[in-house]
């Protein structure tokens, strides 16, 4: 019998909260069951396994982050859009460190294609339209943005910038200025 009040959404939400508290890699069906004070078997009517739970948390995080990024981008273009998108990503990672890791989980192609990850790529490409980049440079630029945002946020979360000056906030702003300048002056492609 399913315990009253339990639903797949509540189980995934609890898993996402747990990921923020203890780390995404530590999330298991057993740990979530403890949160609800139920037997593990009670959750198997909502999720198939710990891997299924993690996939659902990843999809939840991608969707949640896409909503925030979309709201941040509304009505913005150029550097304002770039900065809003980057800040939304960084703020989300600071507020929800486990979910931010979950959002980077490798998904199978079919699941990825149906996820909010597609919205993230569309938003990045929308920002880049303001910089007038054609393919394949637009794809290179999307990868650059993702690499810079992910790299900075990961290093910052790990304390990589906490032992030296200047403050990481100053570095973040300078990096966004540099990205804007690079995107406005994207180098011409070389022939293969």
Long-range contacts (C-beta under 8 A, 24 or more apart in sequence): 2-42, 2-45, 2-46, 3-36, 3-38, 3-42, 6-36, 6-38, 6-42, 6-43, 6-46, 7-46, 8-46, 8-47, 8-56, 11-36, 11-43, 11-46, 11-47, 11-53, 12-47, 12-53, 12-56, 12-57, 12-60, 13-60, 15-53, 15-54, 15-56, 15-57, 16-57, 16-60, 16-61, 16-96, 16-98, 16-99, 16-102, 18-98, 19-57, 19-96, 19-98, 19-99, 19-101, 19-102, 20-96, 20-97, 20-98, 20-99, 21-98, 22-98, 23-97, 23-98, 23-101, 24-54, 24-57, 24-98, 24-99, 24-101, 24-102, 24-105, 25-101, 27-53, 27-54, 27-57, 27-98, 28-53, 29-53, 54-102, 54-105, 55-105, 55-107, 55-111, 57-99, 57-102, 58-102, 58-103, 58-105, 58-107, 58-115, 59-107, 59-111, 59-115, 59-116, 60-99, 60-102, 61-96, 61-99, 61-100, 61-102, 61-103, 62-103, 62-115, 62-116, 62-117, 62-120, 63-115, 63-116, 64-92, 64-96, 64-99, 65-89, 65-92, 65-99, 65-100, 65-103, 65-116, 65-120, 66-116, 66-119, 66-120, 66-123, 68-92, 69-120, 69-123, 70-119, 70-123, 73-123, 73-126, 73-127, 77-130, 78-130, 78-131, 78-180, 79-176, 79-180, 81-126, 81-127, 81-130, 82-127, 82-145, 82-176, 82-179, 82-180, 82-183, 83-176, 83-180, 85-123, 85-124, 85-127, 85-145, 86-145, 86-149, 86-172, 86-176, 86-179, 89-149, 89-153, 90-149, 90-152, 90-153, 90-156, 90-172, 93-153, 93-157, 94-157, 97-157, 100-153, 100-157, 104-150, 128-183, 131-183, 131-184, 131-186, 133-183, 133-186, 136-189, 137-186, 137-189, 141-183, 141-186, 144-179, 144-182, 145-179, 148-175, 148-179
